[in-house]
Amino acid sequence: MSTIVQFESRAGNLIMFKEHAVPILKGMGLSGEIPSAILPDDIERALDLIHECAFMKVDNNQNKVRISQKTRALPLIELLVRARKRKCEVIWR
């Protein structure tokens, strides 16, 4: 059974499998530790780093059924964008 990670914020909530969340968090320059959080002042840097991350630039073969890390990262990116606008932290556990 896969472990889940719950992301919570006043900007919204999100659930991801840990095996997908940790590489995305590391791609944002974060530790990947669970539980943890990101403060509003650090969100901009995390978003910049994730867009530079290799898995965001390389699009996997579109003919495969497998879901790319880029696709998996988009809901978390959207949550962070909303949190940045609302100037609120995002925690995960």
PyRosetta script that sets phi, psi and omega in degrees:
from pyrosetta import init, pose_from_sequence

init()
pose = pose_from_sequence("MSTIVQFESRAGNLIMFKEHAVPILKGMGLSGEIPSAILPDDIERALDLIHECAFMKVDNNQNKVRISQKTRALPLIELLVRARKRKCEVIWR")
pose.set_psi(1, 136.3)
pose.set_omega(1, 179.8)
pose.set_phi(2, -83.4)
pose.set_psi(2, 143.8)
pose.set_omega(2, 176.0)
pose.set_phi(3, -83.1)
pose.set_psi(3, 143.6)
pose.set_omega(3, 178.2)
pose.set_phi(4, -106.2)
pose.set_psi(4, 157.2)
pose.set_omega(4, 175.4)
pose.set_phi(5, -120.4)
pose.set_psi(5, 129.0)
pose.set_omega(5, 178.5)
pose.set_phi(6, -102.6)
pose.set_psi(6, 122.2)
pose.set_omega(6, 174.7)
pose.set_phi(7, -99.8)
pose.set_psi(7, 129.5)
pose.set_omega(7, -177.1)
pose.set_phi(8, -132.5)
pose.set_psi(8, 140.9)
pose.set_omega(8, -179.7)
pose.set_phi(9, -163.7)
pose.set_psi(9, 162.3)
pose.set_omega(9, 172.3)
pose.set_phi(10, -67.2)
pose.set_psi(10, -14.5)
pose.set_omega(10, 179.3)
pose.set_phi(11, -88.7)
pose.set_psi(11, -6.6)
pose.set_omega(11, 179.3)
pose.set_phi(12, 142.9)
pose.set_psi(12, 177.4)
pose.set_omega(12, -179.3)
pose.set_phi(13, -130.2)
pose.set_psi(13, 157.2)
pose.set_omega(13, -177.1)
pose.set_phi(14, -155.0)
pose.set_psi(14, 144.2)
pose.set_omega(14, 174.9)
pose.set_phi(15, -122.7)
pose.set_psi(15, 133.2)
pose.set_omega(15, 177.5)
pose.set_phi(16, -135.8)
pose.set_psi(16, 157.4)
pose.set_omega(16, 170.5)
pose.set_phi(17, -71.8)
pose.set_psi(17, 140.7)
pose.set_omega(17, -178.1)
pose.set_phi(18, -57.7)
pose.set_psi(18, -38.8)
pose.set_omega(18, -178.0)
pose.set_phi(19, -62.3)
pose.set_psi(19, -21.8)
pose.set_omega(19, 177.4)
pose.set_phi(20, -98.9)
pose.set_psi(20, -34.1)
pose.set_omega(20, -176.6)
pose.set_phi(21, -68.2)
pose.set_psi(21, -42.8)
pose.set_omega(21, -175.2)
pose.set_phi(22, -60.4)
pose.set_psi(22, -48.8)
pose.set_omega(22, 178.5)
pose.set_phi(23, -63.1)
pose.set_psi(23, -32.9)
pose.set_omega(23, 178.2)
pose.set_phi(24, -67.9)
pose.set_psi(24, -44.8)
pose.set_omega(24, 177.9)
pose.set_phi(25, -61.1)
pose.set_psi(25, -42.2)
pose.set_omega(25, 177.8)
pose.set_phi(26, -65.0)
pose.set_psi(26, -34.8)
pose.set_omega(26, 176.1)
pose.set_phi(27, -65.3)
pose.set_psi(27, -19.4)
pose.set_omega(27, 177.4)
pose.set_phi(28, -91.0)
pose.set_psi(28, 5.5)
pose.set_omega(28, -179.7)
pose.set_phi(29, 81.3)
pose.set_psi(29, 12.8)
pose.set_omega(29, 179.3)
pose.set_phi(30, -96.7)
pose.set_psi(30, 168.7)
pose.set_omega(30, -174.2)
pose.set_phi(31, -71.1)
pose.set_psi(31, -27.7)
pose.set_omega(31, -173.9)
pose.set_phi(32, 85.1)
pose.set_psi(32, 1.5)
pose.set_omega(32, 179.0)
pose.set_phi(33, -70.3)
pose.set_psi(33, 146.0)
pose.set_omega(33, 177.2)
pose.set_phi(34, -131.0)
pose.set_psi(34, 123.3)
pose.set_omega(34, 5.0)
pose.set_phi(35, -82.2)
pose.set_psi(35, 161.1)
pose.set_omega(35, 176.4)
pose.set_phi(36, -167.2)
pose.set_psi(36, -170.4)
pose.set_omega(36, -178.7)
pose.set_phi(37, -159.9)
pose.set_psi(37, 165.4)
pose.set_omega(37, 172.3)
pose.set_phi(38, -130.0)
pose.set_psi(38, 134.1)
pose.set_omega(38, -179.9)
pose.set_phi(39, -85.7)
pose.set_psi(39, 155.9)
pose.set_omega(39, -177.7)
pose.set_phi(40, -53.3)
pose.set_psi(40, -38.1)
pose.set_omega(40, -178.2)
pose.set_phi(41, -68.8)
pose.set_psi(41, -18.2)
pose.set_omega(41, -178.3)
pose.set_phi(42, -98.2)
pose.set_psi(42, -7.9)
pose.set_omega(42, -175.7)
pose.set_phi(43, -65.4)
pose.set_psi(43, -42.1)
pose.set_omega(43, -177.9)
pose.set_phi(44, -57.8)
pose.set_psi(44, -45.5)
pose.set_omega(44, 179.3)
pose.set_phi(45, -63.4)
pose.set_psi(45, -41.9)
pose.set_omega(45, 179.4)
pose.set_phi(46, -62.1)
pose.set_psi(46, -40.9)
pose.set_omega(46, 178.6)
pose.set_phi(47, -66.7)
pose.set_psi(47, -39.4)
pose.set_omega(47, 177.1)
pose.set_phi(48, -62.3)
pose.set_psi(48, -44.0)
pose.set_omega(48, -178.5)
pose.set_phi(49, -66.4)
pose.set_psi(49, -39.7)
pose.set_omega(49, -178.2)
pose.set_phi(50, -66.8)
pose.set_psi(50, -33.0)
pose.set_omega(50, 178.9)
pose.set_phi(51, -72.8)
pose.set_psi(51, -21.3)
pose.set_omega(51, 176.2)
pose.set_phi(52, -88.1)
pose.set_psi(52, -13.1)
pose.set_omega(52, -175.4)
pose.set_phi(53, -63.3)
pose.set_psi(53, 142.4)
pose.set_omega(53, -175.5)
pose.set_phi(54, -57.2)
pose.set_psi(54, -40.9)
pose.set_omega(54, -176.4)
pose.set_phi(55, -72.1)
pose.set_psi(55, -14.1)
pose.set_omega(55, 176.1)
pose.set_phi(56, -82.3)
pose.set_psi(56, -24.6)
pose.set_omega(56, -178.6)
pose.set_phi(57, -89.3)
pose.set_psi(57, -35.5)
pose.set_omega(57, -176.3)
pose.set_phi(58, -89.4)
pose.set_psi(58, 120.3)
pose.set_omega(58, 178.1)
pose.set_phi(59, -94.4)
pose.set_psi(59, 119.5)
pose.set_omega(59, 179.6)
pose.set_phi(60, -61.5)
pose.set_psi(60, 163.0)
pose.set_omega(60, 179.3)
pose.set_phi(61, -50.5)
pose.set_psi(61, 117.1)
pose.set_omega(61, -176.7)
pose.set_phi(62, -67.9)
pose.set_psi(62, -15.3)
pose.set_omega(62, -178.2)
pose.set_phi(63, -82.1)
pose.set_psi(63, -10.2)
pose.set_omega(63, 179.9)
pose.set_phi(64, -85.9)
pose.set_psi(64, 152.5)
pose.set_omega(64, 177.9)
pose.set_phi(65, -77.5)
pose.set_psi(65, -21.8)
pose.set_omega(65, -178.1)
pose.set_phi(66, -57.1)
pose.set_psi(66, 139.5)
pose.set_omega(66, 179.7)
pose.set_phi(67, -88.6)
pose.set_psi(67, 130.5)
pose.set_omega(67, -178.3)
pose.set_phi(68, -76.2)
pose.set_psi(68, 157.0)
pose.set_omega(68, 175.8)
pose.set_phi(69, -61.2)
pose.set_psi(69, -33.3)
pose.set_omega(69, 178.5)
pose.set_phi(70, -59.3)
pose.set_psi(70, -46.0)
pose.set_omega(70, 179.1)
pose.set_phi(71, -65.2)
pose.set_psi(71, -41.2)
pose.set_omega(71, 180.0)
pose.set_phi(72, -65.8)
pose.set_psi(72, -31.0)
pose.set_omega(72, -177.0)
pose.set_phi(73, -76.5)
pose.set_psi(73, -24.9)
pose.set_omega(73, -172.4)
pose.set_phi(74, -57.3)
pose.set_psi(74, -43.9)
pose.set_omega(74, 178.6)
pose.set_phi(75, -61.7)
pose.set_psi(75, -37.3)
pose.set_omega(75, 178.2)
pose.set_phi(76, -69.8)
pose.set_psi(76, -39.6)
pose.set_omega(76, 176.4)
pose.set_phi(77, -60.2)
pose.set_psi(77, -44.9)
pose.set_omega(77, 179.4)
pose.set_phi(78, -62.8)
pose.set_psi(78, -39.8)
pose.set_omega(78, 177.0)
pose.set_phi(79, -62.6)
pose.set_psi(79, -43.2)
pose.set_omega(79, 179.6)
pose.set_phi(80, -66.1)
pose.set_psi(80, -36.5)
pose.set_omega(80, 177.2)
pose.set_phi(81, -63.4)
pose.set_psi(81, -44.0)
pose.set_omega(81, 177.7)
pose.set_phi(82, -64.1)
pose.set_psi(82, -40.9)
pose.set_omega(82, 179.5)
pose.set_phi(83, -64.5)
pose.set_psi(83, -38.9)
pose.set_omega(83, 177.9)
pose.set_phi(84, -61.7)
pose.set_psi(84, -43.7)
pose.set_omega(84, 180.0)
pose.set_phi(85, -64.0)
pose.set_psi(85, -37.7)
pose.set_omega(85, -179.1)
pose.set_phi(86, -87.4)
pose.set_psi(86, -4.9)
pose.set_omega(86, -179.8)
pose.set_phi(87, 56.9)
pose.set_psi(87, 50.4)
pose.set_omega(87, 179.6)
pose.set_phi(88, -130.2)
pose.set_psi(88, 155.9)
pose.set_omega(88, -179.4)
pose.set_phi(89, -78.2)
pose.set_psi(89, 162.9)
pose.set_omega(89, 172.1)
pose.set_phi(90, -124.4)
pose.set_psi(90, 128.3)
pose.set_omega(90, 176.9)
pose.set_phi(91, -112.1)
pose.set_psi(91, 155.3)
pose.set_omega(91, 174.5)
pose.set_phi(92, -140.6)
pose.set_psi(92, 146.4)
pose.set_omega(92, 179.2)
pose.set_phi(93, -148.5)
pose.dump_pdb("model.pdb")
